[in-house]
Amino acid sequence: MGDRRVDQIDTPEILKALSPIWLTKQETARRVRQRIGTVLDWAKAAGFRSGNNPVEEISKALPRQSDRKGHHAALPYADVPAFVQNLRGDDPTISDLALEFLILTAARTGEVLEAKWDEIDLEQAAWTIPARRMKAGREHRVPLAPRCLGLLEKAKLVGAGSDFVFPGRSGEKPMSNMVLLMTMRRLKSAYTVHGFRSAFRDWASERTNFAREICEAALAHIVKDKTEAAYRRGDLFEKRRELMVTWAVWVGGNMTNVVTLRSSVG
């Protein structure tokens, strides 16, 4: 909106900003609308403008968007072992290592790509993601299966000298998430990287008897029930370790060595 004063912004200006992307980049357009509304709400509270927020009326002037897409397209969990076997090779690239690490830890793309070596405790086989990088805004510990430790050893050699576990070309910045997308395309996969979290969750539900709270904790999901959250003190780390080791072995194709059922109590 250029240098227009905040008290001069009204429905026409917002409509002009949103119209070019409202139907072509729908999610982006919705986020822009939300952020404009937040800025204008703050400006009114701070005394820089008055009257109603024009964003509240803007939807009436915009065409109806198509229905939102559902969940991220996820590779069926039964196909993950074959996918990972195809991903592995004698001379893996840093993106290959990053993608397999993401699959085995069930972590989000940004959490993996921005991982630094000072977050990794090889002796304790744990990765501690700081709160500022977590969607829930709180620190999250990830138990690392033996295969993950092997991937980290290879990453140390490939990306030697960088603070990032999976660095970009310069070593000074993390790898771009586009690199993982290109890796998926190279493997002729139409599924999303984020979808591996869904594949993990489906596998945990359908092929194991790990308690729901353990599976949800592995994904760093927030406990929505306020009463349950009030009494939850630990992070179920050791129980999650058992879950993640089982997942890694299953993904590796060693299904005959996996005990998929465990008691749901205790």
N, C-alpha and C positions, 0 to 999 in steps of 0.2 A: 504493500500500500504506500510505498514511497515515504515521503516526509510528511504525510498527512497527520495532523494532530489527533491524538487518541479521542478527544471529545468531538471530533468531526467525522468519525467513522460510524457509518450507519448501514442499513440493509443493502443499499446499492453497491457500496464498496465491497462488502463481504460477498455479495452475489457475484460480482465481477471477478473476485479472487478464486471462488470455488467452482464456478461454472465450467472452466476449461478442463478440470480434472474430475468433476463429480461423477461422471459415468465411465471414464476411462481408467481412472486410478482411485477406485472407490474407497479402499481402506485408508489410503493416504488422505483423501479428501475429508473423510470423517474425522481423522486425527487433527487435520488443519482446523476444521470447524470447532472441534473441542478446545483446541489451544487458543484460538481467537477468543472464544467465550471466556476462557480462564483469564486471559490478559485483560479483557474488558471488565470482568467482575472485579479484578484487583484494582484496575484504574478507578472504578466507581468507589470502591472502599477507601481508596487513598485520596479521594477528593479531586481527581483529574477529569471526571465526567459525571453526568447525572442521567437519570431516566432509565428505562428498561434496557436490558442487554439485547441488541438487535439479533444476536445469534439465535435467540429463542424463537424468532419468527421466520428465520431463513428457510427452514424446511418447506414451508408453504410455497416458496418461490422456486424451489428446485424440483426437477423431475424425480420420479420414484426410481431408486436404484434396484437392481436385480437382487434376489435373495443372496445373502452372504454365503460364501463357501463354508463348508463344514470343517472338520478337523484336517490337519495336515495329512496329505496322502502318505500312508505308512505301508512299508513293505510288510507283508504277512510274516508273523514271527517264525513260522515254519520254514520260510525261505531265507531267513537271516544267515544260518550257517553256510549255505551255498554262496550267498553274496560275499561273506567275509573270506571264504576260500578263494573266490575270484579276486578279491581285493589284495590278498597277500601275494607276495612274490619274492624272488631271490634278491631283488634290489629295490626295495620299497622307497617311494618318495616321501618327503615330509608330510605331504597331504594324505598319502595312504596311511601313514602312522597316526595322523591326527584323526582321521575318520574312524579307524578301528578303535582308537582310544575313546572316542565319543560314544561309539556303540557299546563298548564294554562297561563304561561308567554311567551310561544313560543320562549324561549331562547335556546341557543346552550348548548350542554352537558357540555363543559368545564366551561362555564359561571355559570351554576347552581352548579356543583360539587365543584367549588372553591369559592363559595359565602361565605362571612364571615358576622358575626352578625353586625359588625360596618358599613356594607354597607346598612343595613336595617333600615328604619325609619318607625316604626310601627304607629306612630301618623299620619304621612303624607301618610301612606300606599304606600310607594315607596321603590324601591330597586335601588341603584346607583352602576352600575358596572364600575370600574375604566378603564381608557383608555388602560392600559397595558394588560388587559384581553379581550379586544374587538378586533374582526377581523379587524374592520375599524380603530382601533387605536385612538378612541375618546370615551370619557365618554358617557354612555348610562343610562338613567333613565327608569325604568320599573314600571308602575303603577300596584299596587297589588289589585286584586279583594278580596272581603271578604273571599272567600274560601281559597285564598292564605294565608291570615292572620291566618286562622284556621290551615292550614298545618304547618305554622311556629310555632304556639303555641305547636303543637304536637312534632315537631322536637326539640324544646327547651327542652322538657322533655326526649325524647329518646336519644338525644346527649348532655346531660347536661355536662357543663364544657369545651366544645370545642369552639375554635374561629370559627370553620367552622359550617355552618348551617347544612350541611349534611356530618358529619365526617366519616372517616373510623373507623376500629375497635379500633385503639389506641387513636383516638381522636386528634392526633397531625397532621394528614394529611387528606386531603379530601378523600371522597369515590372514589374508582376506577370506571372508566366508564364501566369496565367489569361487575360490580355489576348490573348496569342498563340493560346491555345486558342479564344477567342471569335472571333478572326479566321479561324481554320480553319472554324469553324462557319458564320460569315457567308458564306464561300465554298463552303458545302455540301460540305466535305471530311470524310470519315470517318477520315482518316489522322492519324497523330500528327506533332507537330512534330519530335520526335527522329528520326522515320523518314526525314527528308531526308538524314541522314548515311548511312543504308543505301542510299538512292537514289543518292547521290554515289558510294559505293563500288562499287555494281553497274555504274554508268555507266563508271567508270574501268576496271573489269575487262573489260567487254564491248565498249566503244566506243573504247578507247585502248590503246596499248601501253606506257604508262608502267610502270616497274618497280614491283613490289609494295611494296618498301620506301618508295618515294616516296608511294604512295597511303596506306600505313599511317601514315607520318609526317604527312601532311596531316590525318589524323584524331587525331593525338596519341596513337596507340596505343603501348603499351609493347612494346619488343622482348623477346619471351619467351625467345628463345634466348640463354643467358648468354654463350656464346662470341661470337655476333654482336654482342651489346650491348657487350661488352668492347672491341671494335674500332671501334665506332661513335662517332666523335668529333663530326662535324658534324651539322647538322639538315636537310641537303638543301634549304636555303631557296630557292636560285635555281631548282632543279629543280622544287620545289613551286610556285614562282611560275608557271612555265610551265603546270603542271597546272591551277592555279586560274584562270588567265586563260582557258585552253581551256574549262574548265567554265562560266565566266561567259558566254562567247560562245555556247556551246551552249545554256545555259539561256535566254539572250536571244532564241533563235530564229534566230540567224545561222549556221545549221549549214553553209551553203555556204562560209563563210570559215574553217571549222575543219579543221585537219589533225589527224585523230584518231589517226594512227599515228606513232610515233617509235621510234627504235632503243631496245631494252631494255638496251643496254650503254652504259657511259660515264656 
